[in-house]
Amino acid sequence: DTKTLIGDIALLAIFAVFCISLTTVGFDVATFLFIWMAIILGGSRNWIIPPIYSAIFTLALVKGFGSLFPFPLPLMVF
């Protein structure tokens, strides 16, 4: 199916931008934007749920990885 293939390629492109932007905008901002875009790409039509879910999940990841790794993550906000 062409629509599925285009969606998969778009998700890979968003992931590539996420990986490249980790050191420039920080892990927290890159993760927030990646999750938000992936939810939108997944077909969410609600405009308020994606940023809320992205913020909660990003906070959990930053706190979790921050306590797991012995070195600091490059962050912009937290």
N, CA, C and O atoms as CSV, one atom per row, in Angstrom:
chain,resi,resn,atom,element,x,y,z
A,1,ASP,N,N,0.841,-1.179,0.000
A,1,ASP,CA,C,0.000,0.000,0.000
A,1,ASP,C,C,0.889,1.246,0.000
A,1,ASP,O,O,1.786,1.375,0.833
A,2,THR,N,N,0.641,2.130,-0.909
A,2,THR,CA,C,1.457,3.336,-1.083
A,2,THR,C,C,1.338,4.287,0.097
A,2,THR,O,O,2.329,4.897,0.498
A,3,LYS,N,N,0.141,4.423,0.660
A,3,LYS,CA,C,-0.058,5.330,1.795
A,3,LYS,C,C,0.744,4.867,3.012
A,3,LYS,O,O,1.322,5.689,3.723
A,4,THR,N,N,0.780,3.578,3.251
A,4,THR,CA,C,1.554,3.033,4.371
A,4,THR,C,C,3.041,3.245,4.146
A,4,THR,O,O,3.766,3.597,5.077
A,5,LEU,N,N,3.497,3.034,2.929
A,5,LEU,CA,C,4.909,3.236,2.610
A,5,LEU,C,C,5.323,4.693,2.793
A,5,LEU,O,O,6.395,4.968,3.332
A,6,ILE,N,N,4.502,5.609,2.360
A,6,ILE,CA,C,4.803,7.037,2.536
A,6,ILE,C,C,4.823,7.399,4.023
A,6,ILE,O,O,5.678,8.172,4.458
A,7,GLY,N,N,3.894,6.851,4.802
A,7,GLY,CA,C,3.885,7.098,6.243
A,7,GLY,C,C,5.128,6.553,6.925
A,7,GLY,O,O,5.677,7.192,7.822
A,8,ASP,N,N,5.581,5.358,6.500
A,8,ASP,CA,C,6.796,4.772,7.073
A,8,ASP,C,C,8.032,5.606,6.725
A,8,ASP,O,O,8.895,5.828,7.574
A,9,ILE,N,N,8.110,6.056,5.497
A,9,ILE,CA,C,9.242,6.883,5.084
A,9,ILE,C,C,9.224,8.219,5.822
A,9,ILE,O,O,10.274,8.722,6.221
A,10,ALA,N,N,8.035,8.793,6.004
A,10,ALA,CA,C,7.932,10.049,6.751
A,10,ALA,C,C,8.371,9.864,8.201
A,10,ALA,O,O,9.055,10.727,8.752
A,11,LEU,N,N,7.989,8.752,8.824
A,11,LEU,CA,C,8.403,8.485,10.200
A,11,LEU,C,C,9.916,8.303,10.287
A,11,LEU,O,O,10.541,8.780,11.234
A,12,LEU,N,N,10.508,7.624,9.316
A,12,LEU,CA,C,11.967,7.481,9.291
A,12,LEU,C,C,12.650,8.833,9.110
A,12,LEU,O,O,13.690,9.090,9.716
A,13,ALA,N,N,12.074,9.690,8.287
A,13,ALA,CA,C,12.642,11.025,8.088
A,13,ALA,C,C,12.555,11.847,9.375
A,13,ALA,O,O,13.504,12.542,9.737
A,14,ILE,N,N,11.423,11.766,10.059
A,14,ILE,CA,C,11.275,12.481,11.333
A,14,ILE,C,C,12.265,11.947,12.364
A,14,ILE,O,O,12.821,12.718,13.147
A,15,PHE,N,N,12.489,10.632,12.368
A,15,PHE,CA,C,13.451,10.041,13.298
A,15,PHE,C,C,14.870,10.496,12.970
A,15,PHE,O,O,15.662,10.746,13.879
A,16,ALA,N,N,15.200,10.606,11.686
A,16,ALA,CA,C,16.524,11.089,11.293
A,16,ALA,C,C,16.736,12.531,11.768
A,16,ALA,O,O,17.808,12.869,12.269
A,17,VAL,N,N,15.724,13.370,11.610
A,17,VAL,CA,C,15.808,14.750,12.095
A,17,VAL,C,C,15.946,14.766,13.616
A,17,VAL,O,O,16.686,15.582,14.166
A,18,PHE,N,N,15.235,13.869,14.292
A,18,PHE,CA,C,15.348,13.745,15.750
A,18,PHE,C,C,16.786,13.420,16.149
A,18,PHE,O,O,17.341,14.066,17.037
A,19,CYS,N,N,17.385,12.437,15.511
A,19,CYS,CA,C,18.755,12.037,15.851
A,19,CYS,C,C,19.759,13.154,15.588
A,19,CYS,O,O,20.677,13.365,16.381
A,20,ILE,N,N,19.589,13.864,14.487
A,20,ILE,CA,C,20.501,14.958,14.156
A,20,ILE,C,C,20.338,16.125,15.126
A,20,ILE,O,O,21.315,16.793,15.467
A,21,SER,N,N,19.112,16.371,15.569
A,21,SER,CA,C,18.853,17.544,16.406
A,21,SER,C,C,19.100,17.308,17.896
A,21,SER,O,O,18.954,18.237,18.691
A,22,LEU,N,N,19.464,16.110,18.287
A,22,LEU,CA,C,19.697,15.841,19.709
A,22,LEU,C,C,20.763,16.748,20.315
A,22,LEU,O,O,20.612,17.222,21.441
A,23,THR,N,N,21.816,16.984,19.586
A,23,THR,CA,C,22.900,17.803,20.139
A,23,THR,C,C,22.711,19.297,19.899
A,23,THR,O,O,23.338,20.113,20.574
A,24,THR,N,N,21.858,19.664,18.948
A,24,THR,CA,C,21.698,21.097,18.670
A,24,THR,C,C,20.595,21.733,19.517
A,24,THR,O,O,20.793,22.818,20.063
A,25,VAL,N,N,19.448,21.083,19.635
A,25,VAL,CA,C,18.357,21.672,20.421
A,25,VAL,C,C,18.172,20.995,21.768
A,25,VAL,O,O,17.387,21.465,22.591
A,26,GLY,N,N,18.874,19.908,22.004
A,26,GLY,CA,C,18.771,19.215,23.274
A,26,GLY,C,C,17.848,18.011,23.201
A,26,GLY,O,O,16.951,17.939,22.360
A,27,PHE,N,N,18.089,17.073,24.101
A,27,PHE,CA,C,17.315,15.837,24.139
A,27,PHE,C,C,15.850,16.100,24.433
A,27,PHE,O,O,14.975,15.467,23.842
A,28,ASP,N,N,15.576,17.016,25.331
A,28,ASP,CA,C,14.197,17.261,25.738
A,28,ASP,C,C,13.357,17.878,24.622
A,28,ASP,O,O,12.246,17.415,24.363
A,29,VAL,N,N,13.855,18.891,23.972
A,29,VAL,CA,C,13.098,19.545,22.894
A,29,VAL,C,C,12.965,18.609,21.697
A,29,VAL,O,O,11.893,18.512,21.099
A,30,ALA,N,N,14.049,17.918,21.344
A,30,ALA,CA,C,14.005,16.994,20.212
A,30,ALA,C,C,13.013,15.865,20.462
A,30,ALA,O,O,12.276,15.476,19.556
A,31,THR,N,N,12.987,15.337,21.682
A,31,THR,CA,C,12.058,14.257,22.014
A,31,THR,C,C,10.621,14.755,21.993
A,31,THR,O,O,9.740,14.078,21.463
A,32,PHE,N,N,10.372,15.929,22.564
A,32,PHE,CA,C,9.029,16.502,22.567
A,32,PHE,C,C,8.500,16.674,21.150
A,32,PHE,O,O,7.375,16.272,20.852
A,33,LEU,N,N,9.300,17.265,20.284
A,33,LEU,CA,C,8.858,17.492,18.907
A,33,LEU,C,C,8.699,16.189,18.133
A,33,LEU,O,O,7.761,16.045,17.349
A,34,PHE,N,N,9.609,15.239,18.347
A,34,PHE,CA,C,9.513,13.950,17.646
A,34,PHE,C,C,8.238,13.208,18.030
A,34,PHE,O,O,7.533,12.694,17.161
A,35,ILE,N,N,7.943,13.151,19.308
A,35,ILE,CA,C,6.743,12.444,19.745
A,35,ILE,C,C,5.493,13.147,19.229
A,35,ILE,O,O,4.552,12.488,18.786
A,36,TRP,N,N,5.474,14.464,19.280
A,36,TRP,CA,C,4.329,15.234,18.787
A,36,TRP,C,C,4.099,14.955,17.299
A,36,TRP,O,O,2.971,14.685,16.887
A,37,MET,N,N,5.159,15.021,16.498
A,37,MET,CA,C,5.028,14.773,15.057
A,37,MET,C,C,4.626,13.332,14.766
A,37,MET,O,O,3.843,13.079,13.850
A,38,ALA,N,N,5.155,12.389,15.538
A,38,ALA,CA,C,4.806,10.984,15.318
A,38,ALA,C,C,3.339,10.721,15.640
A,38,ALA,O,O,2.686,9.939,14.949
A,39,ILE,N,N,2.818,11.365,16.677
A,39,ILE,CA,C,1.395,11.210,17.007
A,39,ILE,C,C,0.528,11.800,15.898
A,39,ILE,O,O,-0.470,11.197,15.504
A,40,ILE,N,N,0.900,12.957,15.400
A,40,ILE,CA,C,0.157,13.573,14.299
A,40,ILE,C,C,0.231,12.688,13.053
A,40,ILE,O,O,-0.768,12.484,12.364
A,41,LEU,N,N,1.418,12.172,12.776
A,41,LEU,CA,C,1.594,11.291,11.626
A,41,LEU,C,C,0.794,10.001,11.784
A,41,LEU,O,O,0.343,9.415,10.800
A,42,GLY,N,N,0.623,9.568,13.032
A,42,GLY,CA,C,-0.159,8.370,13.302
A,42,GLY,C,C,-1.651,8.539,13.083
A,42,GLY,O,O,-2.388,7.553,13.067
A,43,GLY,N,N,-2.103,9.762,12.917
A,43,GLY,CA,C,-3.494,9.989,12.578
A,43,GLY,C,C,-4.334,10.648,13.645
A,43,GLY,O,O,-5.560,10.654,13.535
A,44,SER,N,N,-3.721,11.205,14.674
A,44,SER,CA,C,-4.496,11.878,15.714
A,44,SER,C,C,-5.141,13.136,15.154
A,44,SER,O,O,-4.473,13.949,14.514
A,45,ARG,N,N,-6.423,13.297,15.392
A,45,ARG,CA,C,-7.148,14.476,14.908
A,45,ARG,C,C,-7.383,15.492,16.018
A,45,ARG,O,O,-7.785,16.624,15.749
A,46,ASN,N,N,-7.138,15.099,17.249
A,46,ASN,CA,C,-7.316,15.990,18.387
A,46,ASN,C,C,-6.127,16.946,18.453
A,46,ASN,O,O,-4.989,16.516,18.267
A,47,TRP,N,N,-6.363,18.226,18.711
A,47,TRP,CA,C,-5.280,19.191,18.707
A,47,TRP,C,C,-4.658,19.401,20.078
A,47,TRP,O,O,-3.574,19.977,20.167
A,48,ILE,N,N,-5.309,18.953,21.156
A,48,ILE,CA,C,-4.783,19.195,22.497
A,48,ILE,C,C,-4.050,17.979,23.085
A,48,ILE,O,O,-3.138,18.155,23.893
A,49,ILE,N,N,-4.414,16.788,22.710
A,49,ILE,CA,C,-3.810,15.589,23.295
A,49,ILE,C,C,-2.345,15.397,22.890
A,49,ILE,O,O,-1.536,15.091,23.766
A,50,PRO,N,N,-1.949,15.558,21.621
A,50,PRO,CA,C,-0.543,15.320,21.268
A,50,PRO,C,C,0.478,16.146,22.053
A,50,PRO,O,O,1.463,15.568,22.512
A,51,PRO,N,N,0.307,17.459,22.239
A,51,PRO,CA,C,1.323,18.174,23.013
A,51,PRO,C,C,1.332,17.799,24.497
A,51,PRO,O,O,2.386,17.796,25.132
A,52,ILE,N,N,0.166,17.486,25.042
A,52,ILE,CA,C,0.121,17.081,26.454
A,52,ILE,C,C,0.818,15.738,26.641
A,52,ILE,O,O,1.637,15.576,27.546
A,53,TYR,N,N,0.488,14.781,25.782
A,53,TYR,CA,C,1.130,13.464,25.859
A,53,TYR,C,C,2.631,13.586,25.617
A,53,TYR,O,O,3.425,12.942,26.303
A,54,SER,N,N,3.021,14.405,24.652
A,54,SER,CA,C,4.440,14.594,24.362
A,54,SER,C,C,5.180,15.184,25.557
A,54,SER,O,O,6.290,14.752,25.871
A,55,ALA,N,N,4.583,16.156,26.219
A,55,ALA,CA,C,5.227,16.780,27.377
A,55,ALA,C,C,5.385,15.796,28.530
A,55,ALA,O,O,6.439,15.744,29.164
A,56,ILE,N,N,4.348,15.021,28.801
A,56,ILE,CA,C,4.412,14.047,29.896
A,56,ILE,C,C,5.451,12.969,29.596
A,56,ILE,O,O,6.260,12.624,30.458
A,57,PHE,N,N,5.427,12.440,28.372
A,57,PHE,CA,C,6.366,11.384,28.000
A,57,PHE,C,C,7.802,11.906,27.972
A,57,PHE,O,O,8.726,11.201,28.377
A,58,THR,N,N,7.991,13.133,27.498
A,58,THR,CA,C,9.328,13.718,27.473
A,58,THR,C,C,9.861,13.912,28.881
A,58,THR,O,O,11.025,13.613,29.148
A,59,LEU,N,N,9.033,14.405,29.779
A,59,LEU,CA,C,9.449,14.574,31.167
A,59,LEU,C,C,9.853,13.240,31.783
A,59,LEU,O,O,10.861,13.161,32.484
A,60,ALA,N,N,9.073,12.190,31.526
A,60,ALA,CA,C,9.397,10.861,32.050
A,60,ALA,C,C,10.722,10.348,31.470
A,60,ALA,O,O,11.533,9.769,32.192
A,61,LEU,N,N,10.936,10.560,30.182
A,61,LEU,CA,C,12.185,10.112,29.561
A,61,LEU,C,C,13.393,10.884,30.082
A,61,LEU,O,O,14.435,10.290,30.360
A,62,VAL,N,N,13.262,12.193,30.216
A,62,VAL,CA,C,14.381,13.000,30.701
A,62,VAL,C,C,14.739,12.605,32.125
A,62,VAL,O,O,15.914,12.441,32.451
A,63,LYS,N,N,13.738,12.454,32.966
A,63,LYS,CA,C,14.014,12.063,34.356
A,63,LYS,C,C,14.547,10.635,34.432
A,63,LYS,O,O,15.469,10.357,35.199
A,64,GLY,N,N,13.974,9.732,33.644
A,64,GLY,CA,C,14.416,8.336,33.655
A,64,GLY,C,C,15.826,8.169,33.129
A,64,GLY,O,O,16.657,7.535,33.779
A,65,PHE,N,N,16.110,8.727,31.959
A,65,PHE,CA,C,17.449,8.617,31.399
A,65,PHE,C,C,18.458,9.416,32.208
A,65,PHE,O,O,19.624,9.029,32.299
A,66,GLY,N,N,18.026,10.524,32.795
A,66,GLY,CA,C,18.927,11.316,33.631
A,66,GLY,C,C,19.403,10.554,34.852
A,66,GLY,O,O,20.546,10.717,35.281
A,67,SER,N,N,18.545,9.728,35.412
A,67,SER,CA,C,18.952,8.937,36.569
A,67,SER,C,C,19.673,7.655,36.167
A,67,SER,O,O,20.373,7.055,36.983
A,68,LEU,N,N,19.508,7.237,34.928
A,68,LEU,CA,C,20.112,5.991,34.457
A,68,LEU,C,C,21.549,6.191,33.998
A,68,LEU,O,O,22.414,5.365,34.291
A,69,PHE,N,N,21.811,7.280,33.280
A,69,PHE,CA,C,23.136,7.508,32.713
A,69,PHE,C,C,24.023,8.267,33.692
A,69,PHE,O,O,23.546,9.166,34.385
A,70,PRO,N,N,25.307,7.918,33.760
A,70,PRO,CA,C,26.205,8.613,34.689
A,70,PRO,C,C,26.717,9.951,34.160
A,70,PRO,O,O,27.461,10.637,34.861
A,71,PHE,N,N,26.341,10.336,32.952
A,71,PHE,CA,C,26.776,11.608,32.377
A,71,PHE,C,C,25.538,12.441,32.035
A,71,PHE,O,O,24.472,11.879,31.782
A,72,PRO,N,N,25.661,13.752,32.023
A,72,PRO,CA,C,24.491,14.596,31.762
A,72,PRO,C,C,24.076,14.548,30.289
A,72,PRO,O,O,24.915,14.487,29.390
A,73,LEU,N,N,22.781,14.578,30.074
A,73,LEU,CA,C,22.234,14.667,28.721
A,73,LEU,C,C,22.225,16.124,28.276
A,73,LEU,O,O,22.021,17.019,29.096
A,74,PRO,N,N,22.443,16.369,26.988
A,74,PRO,CA,C,22.340,17.768,26.515
A,74,PRO,C,C,20.883,18.201,26.484
A,74,PRO,O,O,20.117,17.761,25.627
A,75,LEU,N,N,20.502,19.063,27.420
A,75,LEU,CA,C,19.113,19.506,27.545
A,75,LEU,C,C,19.023,20.994,27.274
A,75,LEU,O,O,19.992,21.734,27.444
A,76,MET,N,N,17.835,21.425,26.846
A,76,MET,CA,C,17.627,22.850,26.634
A,76,MET,C,C,16.682,23.430,27.683
A,76,MET,O,O,16.889,24.550,28.151
A,77,VAL,N,N,15.653,22.680,28.051
A,77,VAL,CA,C,14.626,23.221,28.942
A,77,VAL,C,C,14.811,22.737,30.378
A,77,VAL,O,O,14.856,23.551,31.300
A,78,PHE,N,N,14.918,21.436,30.576
A,78,PHE,CA,C,14.931,20.880,31.933
A,78,PHE,C,C,16.275,21.034,32.566
A,78,PHE,O,O,16.470,20.622,33.709
